Amino acid sequence: MVHILSLLGRITLHVCELLGSFALFIFHALYALVTKRLRLQRIIAQMEIIGVESLIIVILTGTCSGMVFALQSYIGFQRVGGEQFIGAVVALGMVRELGPVLTGLMVTGRAGSGIAAEIGTMRITEQIDALTTLSLSPYHYLIVPRLVASTLILPFLALFAMICGVVGGYVVCVHVLQLSAEDYMTNVTSCVEMRDIVGGMIKSAVFGFILSAVGSYQGFFASGGARGVGTATTRAVVNGSITILVSNYMLTKFLEHI
């Protein structure tokens, strides 16, 4: 019994230490954001790396998700004679949940891992120490551009995923399942409201902040040579994905109340 309590205590202390370290990291980054001038050129460059280079992946993910969602919805609605409601279900599902979440997860796997690997390599090769020696804030030079860029660009990527998901559902319903195109579009336009789209984009912005913050944190504190960079990259993807999924529930409840 004593060993179990000791183990739980060590785990609790370790988790609290990690959360405190991450909170201090975010505080330093936000402090640099509000006290120093933004480097627009670096932000735009990061928006291209994180957003533009992820566009094809997001489009494919959104389209395939919408197609599969429509097909699975048809299987369920066919049993109760509600095939005409597939458009509403696909549109609401893509706009409110699947679009933002899948975009966040895919960009975490592609760009979040890249952020951790890049900053981790700079840490291992002492480039971050060199920035400090030159009186340049690593938070302002490395972290802030990535945080701002991912927070700004993720809502636009999610919007592409939403649109492509609805279009993919339309293709399956009309050209594969031979359902009415008019019923599909009528349900989409009548059930999806602007607050649904805005809510999805707010979620995407938060997910963008999370994936860049987790990736930057893991890379910033990487240690142990090349193996440490690989470990930091893996942790960035795993921890970022889990954090996005957990925060998705909290954001859904919050947006529901407001």
C-alpha positions, -999 to +999 in steps of 0.1 A: +000+000+000+028+023+009+045+016-025+013+024-043+009+057-025+045+066-031+041+058-068+010+080-071+028+108-053+058+107-077+034+107-107+015+136-093+046+156-086+060+149-120+027+160-137+026+191-116+062+199-125+055+194-163+024+216-161+042+243-142+071+243-166+047+245-196+028+273-180+060+293-174+070+287-210+037+300-223+040+330-199+074+340-212+062+336-248+031+358-243+052+383-224+075+386-254+045+388-276+031+419-258+063+437-250+083+434-282+075+443-318+062+415-340+085+403-368+059+402-396+083+386-421+090+357-398+053+353-391+044+352-428+072+327-434+058+305-406+023+308-420+035+295-453+053+266-436+025+256-412-005+266-433+002+267-471+023+235-471-004+217-452-033+227-475-032+196-497-032+173-467-061+192-452-081+192-484-077+154-489-085+148-452-117+169-453-129+155-486-124+119-476-139+124-442-170+140-457-174+112-482-171+085-455-194+104-431-221+107-458-218+070-466-220+059-429-249+083-423-268+068-453-264+033-438-279+045-405-307+068-419-318+042-444-330+020-416-354+047-403-362+064-437-344+096-430-320+098-460-331+134-467-313+146-435-279+133-445-269+168-458-276+185-425-257+158-405-227+159-427-225+197-428-230+201-391-205+174-383-178+188-406-184+224-395-187+219-357-164+190-351-146+170-378-133+200-398-115+217-369-104+186-351-090+167-381-073+198-393-057+203-359-046+166-357-032+166-393-013+198-389+001+186-355+015+155-373+030+175-401+039+209-387+039+204-350+066+177-354+086+199-376+085+227-351+097+204-323+125+190-346+137+224-358+138+240-323+152+208-307+180+208-332+188+244-325+188+235-287+211+205-292+235+225-314+235+254-290+221+279-314+195+290-288+223+297-264+240+317-291+208+338-295+209+345-258+245+355-260+237+380-287+210+395-265+182+382-287+152+367-269+147+331-280+110+334-271+106+365-293+127+352-322+116+315-323+084+309-303+062+340-309+062+338-347+052+302-346+024+308-321+010+337-339+013+321-374-004+288-364-032+306-345-040+328-375-037+302-403-055+272-387-090+287-390-085+291-428-073+256-431-103+243-411-126+263-434-111+245-464-117+212-446-153+221-439-160+231-475-143+200-489-161+177-465-195+191-475-186+188-512-173+152-506-206+143-489-225+159-519-206+138-544-213+105-525-250+113-519-258+125-554-234+105-577-230+073-557-261+069-536-284+086-562-301+108-537-317+142-544-291+170-548-318+195-539-326+178-506-289+177-497-283+214-504-315+225-488-306+207-456-271+222-456-282+258-461-311+255-436-293+238-408-259+254-408-258+288-391-231+314-390-225+307-353-216+271-362-190+282-386-176+308-362-175+282-334-155+258-356-130+286-366-126+295-329-118+259-321-093+258-350-075+290-337-072+274-302-059+241-318-034+261-338-021+277-306-019+244-288+000+225-315+026+252-319+029+257-282+034+220-275+058+216-304+079+246-294+080+235-257+091+200-265+118+213-289+129+241-266+137+217-237+151+189-258+182+172-246+203+141-253+215+146-288+198+133-319+179+108-299+165+136-277+153+154-308+135+123-319+119+119-285+108+156-284+093+152-319+073+121-308+061+138-277+051+169-296+028+149-318+014+127-291+009+154-264-004+179-290-030+155-303-042+145-268-044+181-258-064+190-288-089+162-282-093+170-245-096+208-252-122+200-280-147+188-254-141+218-231-144+243-261-176+225-272-192+230-238-180+266-236-193+276-270-226+258-263-231+281-232-223+313-250 
